[in-house]
Structures are given as structure tokens and as C-alpha cells.
Amino acid sequence: NAARSKALVYKLSAVDREDAPGGKEHSAPPGRPAAHYLSLSPEPPAEVTFASLMGPGSSYVLYSVEAVGAEPFLVFLSLGETDRQRVWKHEAFIDRGVRKVVVAGSAVAVASLASAEEYASEAIERLDSGAWRSSFVWNTGRCGSTLMHKAMSALSVVSLSEPHWLDQLMFNKQTQQTAVTRAMRTCVAVEALIARSQQHIDGWASATAFSFNPKAGVHIAPAVAIAYPNARHAFMYRACHKVVESFAGLKFPTGVPLRMKISWSVIRCTR
């Protein structure tokens, strides 16, 4: 474990680049621990200050939040300038986009959530006071929320679509709300600081508004409301049968089997 205000820096040896939330295990749920997707080299880590991960020109992006219900810690990945911009502004989903571009042999930093809280305390206060604003676009899935993210991003808004740490908080439903709230409060502030350190992305260095686009679902919305009472919330809806049909189109690219079409039609007619 890294000491308070410190981080341990490892070297990435391998990464699961499969374009699916669960990686190569297609049936696995989103939001798995970082070790499900990443492997580290065996050599001992170097110790650095947490502040060195966050300053102007830093290459680190927040990837995951681990052990939320126990002794939580954050995992950061080092990406090149072009790759950071690609992941945030052009990839539809950050959780998979990061795994596509991160280079084997690059740095992986690990730090306690407590260290991040301490460093980000001023950002947390600004988000609390409303000096900086956060917003969440909750959605049903397959409803246009990714298009909304791309539109906002094109207007130089800091819009983050499905980062892996947010997947983890969304899909690990057994974690107590108090722990989720603490992690949410810190991760949002850290993302704001990282965004404002990106001098090469138009408008981000002076950003005061930060939008998050979670995967489908709203069950952690109460944790967000507690963490940041001033956050704004929107909900994008699509009729249930349209969502199912859209997901089916992804699962069956050559067409939904006739038997399933008939079954679905019967279910719709009986409701």
C-alpha cells in the first residue's frame, strides 16, 4: 500500500483489449476489478508523490476505484497526449477506450482514496459550493445518451462517457451507500482536476462544468445526490421494447432469430 500522499508506480505488462465491458469474458458484467483487465510486471514499484500524478502535463488518467467497501484505492493509467484526447472525446465508452490505447510497458499508478481526498479537497469544496458544476445523464441504455455525450464534447464541454470507475460503482450493488458516496465524491473531483490539467484540449483548462454519462441505470443516483447536492440530473428514456430490440440487434448482427421475435411479440401483446 502506498503511504499517505504517495503513489506506487508499476509497469503494465498486458491488457485485455476486447471491445466489451467484461473484456474477453463477454458474459462478465461491467465494472470488474482492474486486475480482471490489466496485468503488471513483477518488478518492485517506484514511490512518487500523489501530486505528481495530477499536475499540468501529467499523462495519468483515472481508471478504477478498488476495494470500495474496505480500504479503497485508485488506479491511474498513463496515456500519451493524443490517446488521452481520443479516449475522452472520440471513443464512445471510456472503460473500453482506455484499454484499446494504453501501451504495454506504460506506467500504472496506485494510490489510496484517502490520498486522493486530501489532494482534491479544494476541488470538492468548489463542487460543493456550486463554483464548479457536475451533471449526470442517467439513461435506459440504447436511448441516445452516447450521442448526447458526443454533442456536448464537440462543444468543448468536459463530458466523460462511462469511465470504468463509474461502472464499478454502478454494478457492484453489494457495496454500502456510504462507501459509494465517498468514492463518488472523490472520483468526480479527481476527474475535474485531471480535465483542467489538459492544456491541449480546447476549453478544458478553464472548465467549471463536468458531465458524466453512466451506463444504463439510476440506482446510485442517491449516492450522487448525497455526495454533491448541487449536481444536476437528466434522464434519457426510450420505450422498453425499443431498448430490447436495439440490444438484440447488437447481440444478433445477422438478425434476431424468428423464435425470439415471436416470443417477444407475444410478451408485448400480453402486457
Summary of the structure (lengths in Angstrom):
residues: 271
radius of gyration: 19.1
end to end distance: 53.7
largest distance: 62.0
contacts: 844
relative contact order: 0.16
helix: 40%
strand: 21%
